Amino acid sequence: MLWTAVLSTCFACAMPASAQQASPAPRNEEFDARQLFATTCGWCHSDGGRAAGKGPQLMNTARDDDYLRDRIRHGKSGAMPAFGETFSDAQIDEIIKYIRQLKPHEG
């Protein structure tokens, strides 16, 4: 059963963004943006957002918070699924805060 979940997640990344389904995040106070990023966004934004993958590098992005918020909410046709119905505004703000705090790995 675990392998089925892993394989379906891997295949979801290979599908066009418009065909991907976002998994709802818990809507409680225990929201871990780093963990969410690793399990949801990390399929396309490599190394926790520190490197480009199927999606762009997010560390040191020149995009402003409003742009990031809009992209997370509404996605980009054919490139990124929309997460506006998956994450609350507060959770999206936590994801943006995570992106802003990204630093290169030391060592």
Buried (B, 14 or more C-beta within 10 A) or exposed (E): EEEEEEEEEEEBEEEEBEEBEBEEBEEEEEBEBBEBBEEBBBBBBBBBBBEBBEBBBBBEBEBEEEEBBBBBBEBEEEBBBBBBEBBEEEBBBBBBEBBEEBEEEEE
